[in-house]
Amino acid sequence: MAFNLSLLGASGGGAAGAYDLLETTTLTTSASSVTFSGLGSYSDYAHLQIRYSARTSGAVTAGILIVTANGDTGSNYSSHELTGAGSSVFADSDLSRMRTAYLIGTDSASDSFAPGIIDLLNFSSADTYKTFRSLSGIADTGTLISLRSGSWRNTDSVTSLTLVDRSGNNFVTKSRFSLYGIKAA
C-alpha cells in the first residue's frame, strides 16, 4: 500500500491542513526557558504546533513542561491530564498553570530525551479562550504516556509562547523545540 505524504502534511507546500515548519530552536547550551515570539506574523495559520525532544537538568525521572502565553504568568490557565503509567492510569488537573507535557530528567538514562507534541488551537482568534492539547511520553525507567488539554482564559491573540520546566530547572544542551503552523482547511 502506498501513502500520499502530502495528505499527511509532509509536503511543506502550505496547502490547507498542511504543517509548515516555521522555526526550530536546538539548544547549544542549557537554558532556563525557550520562547517563540513574533507569533502575530503567522497570520496565515489557524493553529500552531510545538514538537519537542527535551531533557531537564532536574534530578527527576519525569519533569513537567509549563507553557505561558504573551508573558502572562498569572493564574488564568487550567489544564487536565490523563496519564498511563505501565498498567496504571491516573488523572490530574491544575487550575492555575498550563502543564502541557512530560520532560525527562537526569535520573533517567543519560542522553535520553522525552518527545512531545503541543497544539495551540485558534491562537490568533480575538473572541475565544485559547485551547492547548498535548501528547507526550517517557520510555525509560517506566513508560508514561500522557494526554493533556487546557486553556489560557484570555481572548487576546497569542503573540509569544514561553516554555519552562515546572521546577525551575534548565533545559539541557541538545533539547530541540520546533514550531509548526497549520493552515485552516
Rosetta blueprint (number, residue, H / E / L):
1 M L
2 A L
3 F L
4 N L
5 L H
6 S H
7 L H
8 L H
9 G L
10 A L
11 S L
12 G L
13 G L
14 G L
15 A L
16 A L
17 G L
18 A L
19 Y E
20 D E
21 L E
22 L E
23 E E
24 T E
25 T E
26 T E
27 L L
28 T L
29 T L
30 S L
31 A E
32 S L
33 S L
34 V E
35 T E
36 F E
37 S L
38 G L
39 L H
40 G H
41 S H
42 Y L
43 S L
44 D L
45 Y L
46 A L
47 H E
48 L E
49 Q E
50 I E
51 R E
52 Y E
53 S E
54 A E
55 R E
56 T E
57 S L
58 G L
59 A L
60 V L
61 T L
62 A E
63 G E
64 I E
65 L E
66 I E
67 V E
68 T E
69 A E
70 N L
71 G L
72 D L
73 T L
74 G L
75 S L
76 N L
77 Y E
78 S E
79 S E
80 H E
81 E E
82 L E
83 T E
84 G E
85 A E
86 G L
87 S L
88 S E
89 V E
90 F E
91 A E
92 D E
93 S E
94 D E
95 L L
96 S L
97 R L
98 M L
99 R E
100 T E
101 A E
102 Y E
103 L E
104 I E
105 G L
106 T L
107 D L
108 S L
109 A L
110 S L
111 D L
112 S L
113 F L
114 A E
115 P E
116 G E
117 I E
118 I E
119 D E
120 L E
121 L E
122 N L
123 F L
124 S L
125 S L
126 A L
127 D L
128 T L
129 Y L
130 K E
131 T E
132 F E
133 R E
134 S E
135 L E
136 S E
137 G E
138 I E
139 A E
140 D L
141 T L
142 G L
143 T E
144 L E
145 I E
146 S E
147 L E
148 R E
149 S E
150 G E
151 S E
152 W E
153 R L
154 N L
155 T L
156 D L
157 S L
158 V L
159 T L
160 S L
161 L E
162 T E
163 L E
164 V E
165 D E
166 R L
167 S L
168 G L
169 N L
170 N L
171 F E
172 V L
173 T L
174 K L
175 S L
176 R E
177 F E
178 S E
179 L E
180 Y E
181 G E
182 I E
183 K L
184 A L
185 A L
